[in-house]
Amino acid sequence: MAVLPIRAWPDLVLSAPTAPVAALRDVETLALDMLETMYAAPGRGLAAPQVGVLARLFVMDTTWKEGARDPLVCINPDIVALSEEMATMSEGCLSIKGVSLEVTRPAWVDLAWSDLQGVRHQRRFEGFAAACVQHEYDHLEGRVTFDRVSPAVRAAAVATYETYLETTR
């Protein structure tokens, strides 16, 4: 396994929609490398576009910072239901370091996906896990957190991000 470089916004790959994964064997190494990259970053989710691959694949582990690792590999995920109730949470992004935004999303999400063995799963995610699923799913659609806030909030966040980049060079 290897730690992969994470693409930083405004890299154009982060704005492009992804293609379905045709063969699981083609993404097995990528998925394992993405998990290693996510843990090293350290993050709780990582989508394939963030490492420069336009494939419908993301990995996540929302609880590892508080306990044991429980990695999840989601290949060709589909959101099958969303809560009408909304929740606002602070979200960071490994591709937009130095910025955390309050993002409002459905409070729960039902997700269907395939694992590395090709088994199809469906599960409801709530709370922080629901936000993480939706955040990573957004990456597969070519969206980032800046796309989920008002123009005024986005402008301020982009300025904060640019300042962060200048001070970390």
C-alpha positions in Angstrom: 0.0 0.0 0.0 1.0 3.6 -0.6 0.1 7.0 0.6 -1.1 9.0 -2.5 -0.8 12.7 -3.1 -4.1 14.5 -2.4 -5.3 17.0 -5.0 -5.9 20.5 -3.7 -8.8 22.8 -4.7 -9.1 24.3 -7.4 -7.6 21.3 -9.2 -10.0 20.7 -12.1 -10.3 17.0 -11.3 -12.3 18.0 -8.2 -14.9 19.6 -10.4 -15.4 16.7 -12.8 -18.1 14.0 -12.4 -16.8 10.4 -12.1 -17.3 7.3 -14.2 -18.7 4.0 -12.8 -16.2 1.3 -11.8 -16.5 -1.5 -14.4 -14.2 -4.1 -12.8 -13.6 -4.4 -9.1 -10.1 -5.8 -9.6 -9.2 -2.5 -11.3 -9.7 -0.5 -8.1 -8.7 -2.9 -5.3 -5.1 -1.5 -4.9 -6.5 2.0 -5.4 -9.0 1.5 -2.5 -6.4 0.2 -0.2 -4.0 3.0 -1.0 -6.9 5.5 -0.5 -7.5 4.1 3.0 -3.8 4.4 3.9 -3.8 7.9 2.5 -7.0 8.9 4.5 -5.5 7.6 7.7 -2.2 9.3 7.1 -3.8 12.7 6.2 -5.5 12.2 8.9 -9.1 12.2 7.6 -12.3 10.4 7.9 -13.2 10.1 4.2 -11.5 10.3 0.8 -13.0 10.1 -2.7 -11.1 8.9 -5.8 -11.1 12.3 -7.4 -9.1 13.7 -4.5 -6.3 11.4 -5.5 -6.7 12.2 -9.2 -8.9 9.3 -10.3 -12.3 9.9 -11.9 -13.9 6.7 -10.6 -17.1 6.3 -8.5 -15.3 5.2 -5.4 -14.8 6.5 -1.9 -13.5 5.3 1.4 -14.4 6.4 4.9 -14.0 5.6 8.6 -15.8 8.0 10.8 -14.9 6.5 14.2 -11.2 5.5 13.9 -10.0 8.7 15.7 -12.0 7.6 18.8 -11.3 3.9 18.7 -10.6 1.0 16.5 -10.5 1.3 12.7 -13.7 0.4 10.9 -12.9 1.1 7.2 -15.6 1.2 4.6 -15.0 1.0 0.8 -17.9 2.2 -1.3 -17.7 1.3 -5.0 -20.4 2.7 -7.4 -22.4 4.2 -4.5 -26.0 5.4 -5.0 -28.0 7.5 -2.6 -31.4 5.8 -2.5 -33.1 8.0 0.2 -32.5 11.2 2.0 -34.1 12.6 5.2 -36.4 15.5 4.9 -35.0 16.7 8.2 -31.9 18.8 7.8 -28.8 19.0 10.0 -25.9 21.5 10.0 -22.4 20.3 10.8 -18.9 21.6 10.5 -17.1 20.0 7.6 -13.4 20.0 6.6 -12.0 18.6 3.5 -8.6 17.1 2.8 -8.5 18.9 -0.6 -9.3 22.3 1.1 -7.0 22.3 4.1 -7.3 25.1 6.6 -11.1 25.7 6.0 -14.0 24.3 7.9 -17.5 25.2 6.8 -21.0 24.9 8.3 -22.9 22.8 5.8 -26.5 21.9 5.9 -27.5 18.5 4.6 -30.2 15.8 5.1 -29.9 14.3 8.7 -29.7 10.8 7.4 -29.0 9.0 4.1 -29.6 5.5 2.7 -26.7 4.5 0.6 -26.3 1.4 -1.6 -22.8 0.4 -2.7 -20.5 -2.5 -3.7 -17.6 -3.6 -1.6 -14.3 -5.0 -2.8 -15.7 -8.5 -3.1 -18.6 -7.2 -5.3 -21.2 -7.7 -2.6 -23.9 -5.0 -2.8 -24.9 -3.4 0.5 -27.5 -0.9 1.6 -27.4 1.0 4.9 -28.7 4.1 6.6 -26.2 6.5 7.9 -27.0 9.1 10.5 -25.3 12.1 12.2 -21.7 12.6 11.3 -21.5 9.5 9.2 -24.4 10.8 7.1 -22.6 14.1 6.5 -19.4 12.2 5.6 -21.2 9.9 3.1 -22.8 13.0 1.5 -19.5 14.9 1.5 -17.7 12.1 -0.3 -20.6 11.5 -2.7 -20.4 15.1 -3.6 -16.8 14.6 -4.7 -18.0 11.9 -7.1 -20.4 14.4 -8.6 -17.7 17.1 -9.0 -18.7 19.2 -6.0 -16.8 20.5 -3.0 -17.9 22.1 0.3 -17.5 25.6 -1.4 -20.4 24.5 -3.6 -22.7 23.9 -0.6 -22.6 27.4 0.9 -23.9 30.8 0.0 -21.9 33.0 -2.3 -20.9 35.3 0.6 -19.8 32.4 2.8 -17.9 30.9 -0.2 -16.1 34.1 -0.9 -14.9 34.4 2.7 -13.9 30.7 2.8 -11.9 31.0 -0.4 -10.1 34.0 1.0 -9.3 32.0 4.2 -8.1 29.1 2.1 -5.9 31.3 0.0 -4.4 32.9 3.1 -3.8 29.4 4.5 -2.0 28.3 1.3 0.2 31.4 1.4 1.2 30.8 5.0 2.0 27.1 4.5 4.2 27.5 1.5 
